[in-house]
């Protein structure tokens, strides 16, 4: 699975506050690993965000079609 780190350690690596990391977890921009009541993050996910950032649509770089979730003219009718 890889190394797991705390929210506070992730915040230090990303040079932001722990509250920002928790917000990104809530927004599903980052994935959490729950161990009982503890929340941990995968180090490789944090390293990816630190190097590449978030995608424009708020995802972690997952492949999405350009029109996914958008209403087209045919669907409005």
PDB file of N, CA, C and O in Angstrom:
ATOM      1  N   UNK A   1       0.817  -1.192   0.000  1.00  0.00           N
ATOM      2  CA  UNK A   1       0.000   0.000   0.000  1.00  0.00           C
ATOM      3  C   UNK A   1       0.857   1.250   0.000  1.00  0.00           C
ATOM      4  O   UNK A   1       0.442   2.262  -0.566  1.00  0.00           O
ATOM      5  N   UNK A   2       1.992   1.230   0.587  1.00  0.00           N
ATOM      6  CA  UNK A   2       2.834   2.411   0.632  1.00  0.00           C
ATOM      7  C   UNK A   2       2.780   3.066   1.998  1.00  0.00           C
ATOM      8  O   UNK A   2       2.051   2.626   2.887  1.00  0.00           O
ATOM      9  N   UNK A   3       3.549   4.106   2.147  1.00  0.00           N
ATOM     10  CA  UNK A   3       3.641   4.787   3.429  1.00  0.00           C
ATOM     11  C   UNK A   3       2.435   5.695   3.643  1.00  0.00           C
ATOM     12  O   UNK A   3       1.986   6.377   2.723  1.00  0.00           O
ATOM     13  N   UNK A   4       1.917   5.693   4.875  1.00  0.00           N
ATOM     14  CA  UNK A   4       0.793   6.546   5.241  1.00  0.00           C
ATOM     15  C   UNK A   4       1.291   7.663   6.150  1.00  0.00           C
ATOM     16  O   UNK A   4       2.145   7.440   7.008  1.00  0.00           O
ATOM     17  N   UNK A   5       0.752   8.869   5.956  1.00  0.00           N
ATOM     18  CA  UNK A   5       1.168  10.011   6.766  1.00  0.00           C
ATOM     19  C   UNK A   5      -0.070  10.700   7.342  1.00  0.00           C
ATOM     20  O   UNK A   5      -1.187  10.504   6.864  1.00  0.00           O
ATOM     21  N   UNK A   6       0.150  11.501   8.365  1.00  0.00           N
ATOM     22  CA  UNK A   6      -0.941  12.222   9.013  1.00  0.00           C
ATOM     23  C   UNK A   6      -1.334  13.449   8.194  1.00  0.00           C
ATOM     24  O   UNK A   6      -0.624  13.863   7.277  1.00  0.00           O
ATOM     25  N   UNK A   7      -2.473  14.009   8.548  1.00  0.00           N
ATOM     26  CA  UNK A   7      -2.927  15.246   7.910  1.00  0.00           C
ATOM     27  C   UNK A   7      -1.920  16.365   8.162  1.00  0.00           C
ATOM     28  O   UNK A   7      -1.631  17.161   7.268  1.00  0.00           O
ATOM     29  N   UNK A   8      -1.394  16.421   9.370  1.00  0.00           N
ATOM     30  CA  UNK A   8      -0.427  17.470   9.711  1.00  0.00           C
ATOM     31  C   UNK A   8       0.859  17.335   8.895  1.00  0.00           C
ATOM     32  O   UNK A   8       1.407  18.334   8.428  1.00  0.00           O
ATOM     33  N   UNK A   9       1.344  16.092   8.721  1.00  0.00           N
ATOM     34  CA  UNK A   9       2.551  15.870   7.927  1.00  0.00           C
ATOM     35  C   UNK A   9       2.295  16.213   6.450  1.00  0.00           C
ATOM     36  O   UNK A   9       3.167  16.768   5.781  1.00  0.00           O
ATOM     37  N   UNK A  10       1.109  15.885   5.950  1.00  0.00           N
ATOM     38  CA  UNK A  10       0.757  16.228   4.569  1.00  0.00           C
ATOM     39  C   UNK A  10       0.726  17.739   4.390  1.00  0.00           C
ATOM     40  O   UNK A  10       1.174  18.258   3.367  1.00  0.00           O
ATOM     41  N   UNK A  11       0.199  18.443   5.384  1.00  0.00           N
ATOM     42  CA  UNK A  11       0.146  19.902   5.314  1.00  0.00           C
ATOM     43  C   UNK A  11       1.553  20.503   5.251  1.00  0.00           C
ATOM     44  O   UNK A  11       1.783  21.469   4.524  1.00  0.00           O
ATOM     45  N   UNK A  12       2.485  19.936   6.007  1.00  0.00           N
ATOM     46  CA  UNK A  12       3.868  20.427   5.966  1.00  0.00           C
ATOM     47  C   UNK A  12       4.488  20.191   4.590  1.00  0.00           C
ATOM     48  O   UNK A  12       5.182  21.060   4.063  1.00  0.00           O
ATOM     49  N   UNK A  13       4.240  19.024   4.013  1.00  0.00           N
ATOM     50  CA  UNK A  13       4.790  18.732   2.682  1.00  0.00           C
ATOM     51  C   UNK A  13       4.198  19.630   1.603  1.00  0.00           C
ATOM     52  O   UNK A  13       4.878  19.989   0.642  1.00  0.00           O
ATOM     53  N   UNK A  14       2.923  19.992   1.767  1.00  0.00           N
ATOM     54  CA  UNK A  14       2.252  20.825   0.772  1.00  0.00           C
ATOM     55  C   UNK A  14       2.352  22.315   1.090  1.00  0.00           C
ATOM     56  O   UNK A  14       1.844  23.146   0.337  1.00  0.00           O
ATOM     57  N   UNK A  15       3.006  22.657   2.203  1.00  0.00           N
ATOM     58  CA  UNK A  15       3.162  24.052   2.632  1.00  0.00           C
ATOM     59  C   UNK A  15       1.812  24.749   2.753  1.00  0.00           C
ATOM     60  O   UNK A  15       1.612  25.843   2.227  1.00  0.00           O
ATOM     61  N   UNK A  16       0.898  24.100   3.450  1.00  0.00           N
ATOM     62  CA  UNK A  16      -0.426  24.673   3.685  1.00  0.00           C
ATOM     63  C   UNK A  16      -0.861  24.309   5.097  1.00  0.00           C
ATOM     64  O   UNK A  16      -0.101  23.695   5.846  1.00  0.00           O
ATOM     65  N   UNK A  17      -2.052  24.678   5.452  1.00  0.00           N
ATOM     66  CA  UNK A  17      -2.547  24.376   6.794  1.00  0.00           C
ATOM     67  C   UNK A  17      -3.214  22.996   6.827  1.00  0.00           C
ATOM     68  O   UNK A  17      -3.676  22.507   5.796  1.00  0.00           O
ATOM     69  N   UNK A  18      -3.265  22.376   7.996  1.00  0.00           N
ATOM     70  CA  UNK A  18      -3.999  21.119   8.123  1.00  0.00           C
ATOM     71  C   UNK A  18      -5.481  21.283   7.764  1.00  0.00           C
ATOM     72  O   UNK A  18      -6.109  20.347   7.269  1.00  0.00           O
ATOM     73  N   UNK A  19      -6.033  22.465   8.013  1.00  0.00           N
ATOM     74  CA  UNK A  19      -7.431  22.719   7.655  1.00  0.00           C
ATOM     75  C   UNK A  19      -7.628  22.649   6.141  1.00  0.00           C
ATOM     76  O   UNK A  19      -8.663  22.168   5.678  1.00  0.00           O
ATOM     77  N   UNK A  20      -6.660  23.116   5.373  1.00  0.00           N
ATOM     78  CA  UNK A  20      -6.756  23.041   3.908  1.00  0.00           C
ATOM     79  C   UNK A  20      -6.743  21.589   3.451  1.00  0.00           C
ATOM     80  O   UNK A  20      -7.501  21.215   2.556  1.00  0.00           O
ATOM     81  N   UNK A  21      -5.898  20.776   4.049  1.00  0.00           N
ATOM     82  CA  UNK A  21      -5.841  19.354   3.691  1.00  0.00           C
ATOM     83  C   UNK A  21      -7.171  18.677   4.035  1.00  0.00           C
ATOM     84  O   UNK A  21      -7.687  17.879   3.253  1.00  0.00           O
ATOM     85  N   UNK A  22      -7.723  19.000   5.208  1.00  0.00           N
ATOM     86  CA  UNK A  22      -9.023  18.417   5.591  1.00  0.00           C
ATOM     87  C   UNK A  22     -10.122  18.867   4.636  1.00  0.00           C
ATOM     88  O   UNK A  22     -11.023  18.090   4.318  1.00  0.00           O
ATOM     89  N   UNK A  23     -10.057  20.110   4.180  1.00  0.00           N
ATOM     90  CA  UNK A  23     -11.042  20.605   3.212  1.00  0.00           C
ATOM     91  C   UNK A  23     -10.941  19.830   1.908  1.00  0.00           C
ATOM     92  O   UNK A  23     -11.962  19.469   1.322  1.00  0.00           O
ATOM     93  N   UNK A  24      -9.714  19.570   1.445  1.00  0.00           N
ATOM     94  CA  UNK A  24      -9.531  18.806   0.207  1.00  0.00           C
ATOM     95  C   UNK A  24     -10.002  17.366   0.374  1.00  0.00           C
ATOM     96  O   UNK A  24     -10.495  16.760  -0.577  1.00  0.00           O
ATOM     97  N   UNK A  25      -9.853  16.814   1.580  1.00  0.00           N
ATOM     98  CA  UNK A  25     -10.390  15.480   1.840  1.00  0.00           C
ATOM     99  C   UNK A  25     -11.906  15.502   1.753  1.00  0.00           C
ATOM    100  O   UNK A  25     -12.505  14.611   1.151  1.00  0.00           O
ATOM    101  N   UNK A  26     -12.532  16.506   2.346  1.00  0.00           N
ATOM    102  CA  UNK A  26     -13.989  16.641   2.318  1.00  0.00           C
ATOM    103  C   UNK A  26     -14.487  16.825   0.890  1.00  0.00           C
ATOM    104  O   UNK A  26     -15.529  16.281   0.524  1.00  0.00           O
ATOM    105  N   UNK A  27     -13.752  17.587   0.079  1.00  0.00           N
ATOM    106  CA  UNK A  27     -14.121  17.842  -1.312  1.00  0.00           C
ATOM    107  C   UNK A  27     -13.766  16.677  -2.229  1.00  0.00           C
ATOM    108  O   UNK A  27     -14.056  16.717  -3.424  1.00  0.00           O
ATOM    109  N   UNK A  28     -13.141  15.644  -1.677  1.00  0.00           N
ATOM    110  CA  UNK A  28     -12.703  14.451  -2.417  1.00  0.00           C
ATOM    111  C   UNK A  28     -11.617  14.775  -3.436  1.00  0.00           C
ATOM    112  O   UNK A  28     -11.470  14.065  -4.432  1.00  0.00           O
ATOM    113  N   UNK A  29     -10.856  15.839  -3.197  1.00  0.00           N
ATOM    114  CA  UNK A  29      -9.704  16.149  -4.044  1.00  0.00           C
ATOM    115  C   UNK A  29      -8.511  15.292  -3.632  1.00  0.00           C
ATOM    116  O   UNK A  29      -7.602  15.066  -4.430  1.00  0.00           O
ATOM    117  N   UNK A  30      -8.513  14.809  -2.379  1.00  0.00           N
ATOM    118  CA  UNK A  30      -7.520  13.869  -1.864  1.00  0.00           C
ATOM    119  C   UNK A  30      -8.265  12.658  -1.317  1.00  0.00           C
ATOM    120  O   UNK A  30      -9.406  12.768  -0.869  1.00  0.00           O
ATOM    121  N   UNK A  31      -7.615  11.515  -1.358  1.00  0.00           N
ATOM    122  CA  UNK A  31      -8.197  10.293  -0.804  1.00  0.00           C
ATOM    123  C   UNK A  31      -7.643  10.042   0.583  1.00  0.00           C
ATOM    124  O   UNK A  31      -6.453  10.227   0.836  1.00  0.00           O
ATOM    125  N   UNK A  32      -8.516   9.621   1.474  1.00  0.00           N
ATOM    126  CA  UNK A  32      -8.108   9.312   2.836  1.00  0.00           C
ATOM    127  C   UNK A  32      -8.115   7.803   3.043  1.00  0.00           C
ATOM    128  O   UNK A  32      -8.864   7.073   2.394  1.00  0.00           O
ATOM    129  N   UNK A  33      -7.277   7.358   3.947  1.00  0.00           N
ATOM    130  CA  UNK A  33      -7.270   5.975   4.410  1.00  0.00           C
ATOM    131  C   UNK A  33      -7.674   6.028   5.874  1.00  0.00           C
ATOM    132  O   UNK A  33      -6.979   6.632   6.691  1.00  0.00           O
ATOM    133  N   UNK A  34      -8.788   5.402   6.206  1.00  0.00           N
ATOM    134  CA  UNK A  34      -9.261   5.402   7.583  1.00  0.00           C
ATOM    135  C   UNK A  34      -8.774   4.136   8.278  1.00  0.00           C
ATOM    136  O   UNK A  34      -8.959   3.029   7.772  1.00  0.00           O
ATOM    137  N   UNK A  35      -8.156   4.307   9.430  1.00  0.00           N
ATOM    138  CA  UNK A  35      -7.709   3.201  10.274  1.00  0.00           C
ATOM    139  C   UNK A  35      -8.396   3.421  11.623  1.00  0.00           C
ATOM    140  O   UNK A  35      -7.927   4.198  12.455  1.00  0.00           O
ATOM    141  N   UNK A  36      -9.499   2.733  11.817  1.00  0.00           N
ATOM    142  CA  UNK A  36     -10.309   3.018  12.990  1.00  0.00           C
ATOM    143  C   UNK A  36     -10.832   4.440  12.878  1.00  0.00           C
ATOM    144  O   UNK A  36     -11.507   4.780  11.906  1.00  0.00           O
ATOM    145  N   UNK A  37     -10.531   5.258  13.849  1.00  0.00           N
ATOM    146  CA  UNK A  37     -10.954   6.657  13.777  1.00  0.00           C
ATOM    147  C   UNK A  37      -9.851   7.583  13.270  1.00  0.00           C
ATOM    148  O   UNK A  37     -10.049   8.795  13.188  1.00  0.00           O
ATOM    149  N   UNK A  38      -8.702   7.027  12.934  1.00  0.00           N
ATOM    150  CA  UNK A  38      -7.574   7.821  12.446  1.00  0.00           C
ATOM    151  C   UNK A  38      -7.682   8.044  10.941  1.00  0.00           C
ATOM    152  O   UNK A  38      -8.115   7.157  10.206  1.00  0.00           O
ATOM    153  N   UNK A  39      -7.293   9.211  10.493  1.00  0.00           N
ATOM    154  CA  UNK A  39      -7.266   9.537   9.071  1.00  0.00           C
ATOM    155  C   UNK A  39      -5.817   9.659   8.636  1.00  0.00           C
ATOM    156  O   UNK A  39      -5.039  10.405   9.230  1.00  0.00           O
ATOM    157  N   UNK A  40      -5.465   8.926   7.601  1.00  0.00           N
ATOM    158  CA  UNK A  40      -4.111   8.973   7.050  1.00  0.00           C
ATOM    159  C   UNK A  40      -4.207   9.193   5.543  1.00  0.00           C
ATOM    160  O   UNK A  40      -5.240   8.927   4.929  1.00  0.00           O
ATOM    161  N   UNK A  41      -3.124   9.677   4.962  1.00  0.00           N
ATOM    162  CA  UNK A  41      -3.055   9.900   3.524  1.00  0.00           C
ATOM    163  C   UNK A  41      -1.870   9.135   2.964  1.00  0.00           C
ATOM    164  O   UNK A  41      -0.858   8.959   3.643  1.00  0.00           O
ATOM    165  N   UNK A  42      -1.997   8.679   1.725  1.00  0.00           N
ATOM    166  CA  UNK A  42      -0.895   7.973   1.087  1.00  0.00           C
ATOM    167  C   UNK A  42       0.160   8.996   0.663  1.00  0.00           C
ATOM    168  O   UNK A  42      -0.154  10.017   0.052  1.00  0.00           O
ATOM    169  N   UNK A  43       1.409   8.700   0.998  1.00  0.00           N
ATOM    170  CA  UNK A  43       2.503   9.607   0.686  1.00  0.00           C
ATOM    171  C   UNK A  43       2.606   9.856  -0.814  1.00  0.00           C
ATOM    172  O   UNK A  43       2.879  10.984  -1.226  1.00  0.00           O
ATOM    173  N   UNK A  44       2.395   8.841  -1.637  1.00  0.00           N
ATOM    174  CA  UNK A  44       2.514   9.044  -3.089  1.00  0.00           C
ATOM    175  C   UNK A  44       1.430   9.976  -3.624  1.00  0.00           C
ATOM    176  O   UNK A  44       1.674  10.697  -4.592  1.00  0.00           O
ATOM    177  N   UNK A  45       0.227   9.983  -3.015  1.00  0.00           N
ATOM    178  CA  UNK A  45      -0.812  10.939  -3.419  1.00  0.00           C
ATOM    179  C   UNK A  45      -0.378  12.364  -3.107  1.00  0.00           C
ATOM    180  O   UNK A  45      -0.576  13.266  -3.921  1.00  0.00           O
ATOM    181  N   UNK A  46       0.209  12.572  -1.937  1.00  0.00           N
ATOM    182  CA  UNK A  46       0.655  13.901  -1.535  1.00  0.00           C
ATOM    183  C   UNK A  46       1.814  14.360  -2.415  1.00  0.00           C
ATOM    184  O   UNK A  46       1.871  15.524  -2.811  1.00  0.00           O
ATOM    185  N   UNK A  47       2.739  13.449  -2.721  1.00  0.00           N
ATOM    186  CA  UNK A  47       3.862  13.803  -3.594  1.00  0.00           C
ATOM    187  C   UNK A  47       3.369  14.183  -4.987  1.00  0.00           C
ATOM    188  O   UNK A  47       3.916  15.092  -5.612  1.00  0.00           O
ATOM    189  N   UNK A  48       2.338  13.492  -5.479  1.00  0.00           N
ATOM    190  CA  UNK A  48       1.783  13.815  -6.790  1.00  0.00           C
ATOM    191  C   UNK A  48       1.167  15.208  -6.793  1.00  0.00           C
ATOM    192  O   UNK A  48       1.388  15.980  -7.726  1.00  0.00           O
ATOM    193  N   UNK A  49       0.407  15.531  -5.771  1.00  0.00           N
ATOM    194  CA  UNK A  49      -0.203  16.856  -5.676  1.00  0.00           C
ATOM    195  C   UNK A  49       0.881  17.924  -5.529  1.00  0.00           C
ATOM    196  O   UNK A  49       0.769  19.003  -6.109  1.00  0.00           O
ATOM    197  N   UNK A  50       1.921  17.631  -4.762  1.00  0.00           N
ATOM    198  CA  UNK A  50       3.001  18.592  -4.567  1.00  0.00           C
ATOM    199  C   UNK A  50       3.740  18.872  -5.874  1.00  0.00           C
ATOM    200  O   UNK A  50       4.175  20.000  -6.107  1.00  0.00           O
ATOM    201  N   UNK A  51       3.884  17.865  -6.724  1.00  0.00           N
ATOM    202  CA  UNK A  51       4.627  18.068  -7.965  1.00  0.00           C
ATOM    203  C   UNK A  51       3.748  18.548  -9.120  1.00  0.00           C
ATOM    204  O   UNK A  51       4.164  19.401  -9.904  1.00  0.00           O
ATOM    205  N   UNK A  52       2.529  18.001  -9.228  1.00  0.00           N
ATOM    206  CA  UNK A  52       1.684  18.318 -10.380  1.00  0.00           C
ATOM    207  C   UNK A  52       0.514  19.225 -10.046  1.00  0.00           C
ATOM    208  O   UNK A  52      -0.060  19.840 -10.945  1.00  0.00           O
ATOM    209  N   UNK A  53       0.148  19.322  -8.777  1.00  0.00           N
ATOM    210  CA  UNK A  53      -1.010  20.129  -8.403  1.00  0.00           C
ATOM    211  C   UNK A  53      -2.301  19.399  -8.706  1.00  0.00           C
ATOM    212  O   UNK A  53      -2.292  18.252  -9.152  1.00  0.00           O
ATOM    213  N   UNK A  54      -3.403  20.071  -8.462  1.00  0.00           N
ATOM    214  CA  UNK A  54      -4.717  19.523  -8.772  1.00  0.00           C
ATOM    215  C   UNK A  54      -5.057  19.853 -10.213  1.00  0.00           C
ATOM    216  O   UNK A  54      -4.559  20.834 -10.765  1.00  0.00           O
ATOM    217  N   UNK A  55      -5.903  19.039 -10.821  1.00  0.00           N
ATOM    218  CA  UNK A  55      -6.400  19.330 -12.162  1.00  0.00           C
ATOM    219  C   UNK A  55      -7.386  20.496 -12.068  1.00  0.00           C
ATOM    220  O   UNK A  55      -7.849  20.838 -10.980  1.00  0.00           O
ATOM    221  N   UNK A  56      -7.698  21.094 -13.196  1.00  0.00           N
ATOM    222  CA  UNK A  56      -8.599  22.249 -13.223  1.00  0.00           C
ATOM    223  C   UNK A  56      -9.982  21.916 -12.700  1.00  0.00           C
ATOM    224  O   UNK A  56     -10.646  22.777 -12.123  1.00  0.00           O
ATOM    225  N   UNK A  57     -10.429  20.678 -12.890  1.00  0.00           N
ATOM    226  CA  UNK A  57     -11.769  20.292 -12.437  1.00  0.00           C
ATOM    227  C   UNK A  57     -11.764  19.802 -10.997  1.00  0.00           C
ATOM    228  O   UNK A  57     -12.797  19.351 -10.503  1.00  0.00           O
ATOM    229  N   UNK A  58     -10.624  19.878 -10.310  1.00  0.00           N
ATOM    230  CA  UNK A  58     -10.562  19.512  -8.904  1.00  0.00           C
ATOM    231  C   UNK A  58     -10.217  18.061  -8.640  1.00  0.00           C
ATOM    232  O   UNK A  58     -10.188  17.636  -7.485  1.00  0.00           O
ATOM    233  N   UNK A  59      -9.953  17.287  -9.690  1.00  0.00           N
ATOM    234  CA  UNK A  59      -9.616  15.884  -9.491  1.00  0.00           C
ATOM    235  C   UNK A  59      -8.118  15.731  -9.325  1.00  0.00           C
ATOM    236  O   UNK A  59      -7.362  16.693  -9.461  1.00  0.00           O
ATOM    237  N   UNK A  60      -7.695  14.507  -9.029  1.00  0.00           N
ATOM    238  CA  UNK A  60      -6.281  14.217  -8.848  1.00  0.00           C
ATOM    239  C   UNK A  60      -5.635  13.766 -10.150  1.00  0.00           C
ATOM    240  O   UNK A  60      -4.595  13.109 -10.112  1.00  0.00           O
ATOM    241  N   UNK A  61      -6.202  14.089 -11.277  1.00  0.00           N
ATOM    242  CA  UNK A  61      -5.615  13.678 -12.537  1.00  0.00           C
ATOM    243  C   UNK A  61      -6.284  12.458 -13.125  1.00  0.00           C
ATOM    244  O   UNK A  61      -5.742  11.843 -14.043  1.00  0.00           O
ATOM    245  N   UNK A  62      -7.445  12.090 -12.623  1.00  0.00           N
ATOM    246  CA  UNK A  62      -8.164  10.935 -13.159  1.00  0.00           C
ATOM    247  C   UNK A  62      -8.650  11.241 -14.566  1.00  0.00           C
ATOM    248  O   UNK A  62      -8.981  12.382 -14.889  1.00  0.00           O
ATOM    249  N   UNK A  63      -8.688  10.216 -15.392  1.00  0.00           N
ATOM    250  CA  UNK A  63      -9.137  10.393 -16.771  1.00  0.00           C
ATOM    251  C   UNK A  63     -10.644  10.628 -16.776  1.00  0.00           C
ATOM    252  O   UNK A  63     -11.406   9.837 -16.220  1.00  0.00           O
ATOM    253  N   UNK A  64     -11.064  11.721 -17.406  1.00  0.00           N
ATOM    254  CA  UNK A  64     -12.476  12.055 -17.512  1.00  0.00           C
ATOM    255  C   UNK A  64     -12.751  12.515 -18.921  1.00  0.00           C
ATOM    256  O   UNK A  64     -11.888  13.100 -19.576  1.00  0.00           O
ATOM    257  N   UNK A  65     -13.951  12.250 -19.383  1.00  0.00           N
ATOM    258  CA  UNK A  65     -14.317  12.768 -20.686  1.00  0.00           C
ATOM    259  C   UNK A  65     -14.610  14.260 -20.553  1.00  0.00           C
ATOM    260  O   UNK A  65     -15.041  14.699 -19.487  1.00  0.00           O
ATOM    261  N   UNK A  66     -14.390  15.050 -21.600  1.00  0.00           N
ATOM    262  CA  UNK A  66     -14.554  16.497 -21.475  1.00  0.00           C
ATOM    263  C   UNK A  66     -15.992  16.926 -21.187  1.00  0.00           C
ATOM    264  O   UNK A  66     -16.204  18.012 -20.649  1.00  0.00           O
ATOM    265  N   UNK A  67     -16.975  16.110 -21.527  1.00  0.00           N
ATOM    266  CA  UNK A  67     -18.368  16.510 -21.330  1.00  0.00           C
ATOM    267  C   UNK A  67     -19.022  15.801 -20.161  1.00  0.00           C
ATOM    268  O   UNK A  67     -20.227  15.960 -19.962  1.00  0.00           O
ATOM    269  N   UNK A  68     -18.295  15.036 -19.390  1.00  0.00           N
ATOM    270  CA  UNK A  68     -18.891  14.317 -18.266  1.00  0.00           C
ATOM    271  C   UNK A  68     -19.456  15.314 -17.266  1.00  0.00           C
ATOM    272  O   UNK A  68     -18.755  16.210 -16.796  1.00  0.00           O
ATOM    273  N   UNK A  69     -20.747  15.144 -16.944  1.00  0.00           N
ATOM    274  CA  UNK A  69     -21.393  16.001 -15.984  1.00  0.00           C
ATOM    275  C   UNK A  69     -21.951  17.294 -16.566  1.00  0.00           C
ATOM    276  O   UNK A  69     -22.556  18.083 -15.839  1.00  0.00           O
ATOM    277  N   UNK A  70     -21.762  17.523 -17.851  1.00  0.00           N
ATOM    278  CA  UNK A  70     -22.271  18.739 -18.478  1.00  0.00           C
ATOM    279  C   UNK A  70     -23.553  18.406 -19.228  1.00  0.00           C
ATOM    280  O   UNK A  70     -23.680  17.323 -19.798  1.00  0.00           O
ATOM    281  N   UNK A  71     -24.487  19.321 -19.228  1.00  0.00           N
ATOM    282  CA  UNK A  71     -25.740  19.135 -19.951  1.00  0.00           C
ATOM    283  C   UNK A  71     -25.558  19.670 -21.355  1.00  0.00           C
ATOM    284  O   UNK A  71     -25.168  20.820 -21.555  1.00  0.00           O
ATOM    285  N   UNK A  72     -25.846  18.821 -22.322  1.00  0.00           N
ATOM    286  CA  UNK A  72     -25.738  19.248 -23.723  1.00  0.00           C
ATOM    287  C   UNK A  72     -27.085  19.765 -24.208  1.00  0.00           C
ATOM    288  O   UNK A  72     -28.093  19.611 -23.519  1.00  0.00           O
ATOM    289  N   UNK A  73     -27.109  20.365 -25.367  1.00  0.00           N
ATOM    290  CA  UNK A  73     -28.339  20.911 -25.922  1.00  0.00           C
ATOM    291  C   UNK A  73     -29.396  19.828 -26.110  1.00  0.00           C
ATOM    292  O   UNK A  73     -30.579  20.085 -25.888  1.00  0.00           O
ATOM    293  N   UNK A  74     -28.994  18.619 -26.515  1.00  0.00           N
ATOM    294  CA  UNK A  74     -29.950  17.530 -26.711  1.00  0.00           C
ATOM    295  C   UNK A  74     -30.573  17.067 -25.401  1.00  0.00           C
ATOM    296  O   UNK A  74     -31.725  16.633 -25.390  1.00  0.00           O
ATOM    297  N   UNK A  75     -29.840  17.151 -24.304  1.00  0.00           N
ATOM    298  CA  UNK A  75     -30.354  16.679 -23.022  1.00  0.00           C
ATOM    299  C   UNK A  75     -31.325  17.673 -22.399  1.00  0.00           C
ATOM    300  O   UNK A  75     -32.153  17.278 -21.579  1.00  0.00           O
ATOM    301  N   UNK A  76     -31.249  18.946 -22.762  1.00  0.00           N
ATOM    302  CA  UNK A  76     -32.105  19.963 -22.155  1.00  0.00           C
ATOM    303  C   UNK A  76     -33.554  19.804 -22.596  1.00  0.00           C
ATOM    304  O   UNK A  76     -34.470  19.961 -21.789  1.00  0.00           O
ATOM    305  N   UNK A  77     -33.766  19.492 -23.875  1.00  0.00           N
ATOM    306  CA  UNK A  77     -35.029  19.428 -24.549  1.00  0.00           C
ATOM    307  C   UNK A  77     -36.171  18.934 -23.835  1.00  0.00           C
ATOM    308  O   UNK A  77     -37.266  18.869 -24.392  1.00  0.00           O
TER     309      UNK A  77
END
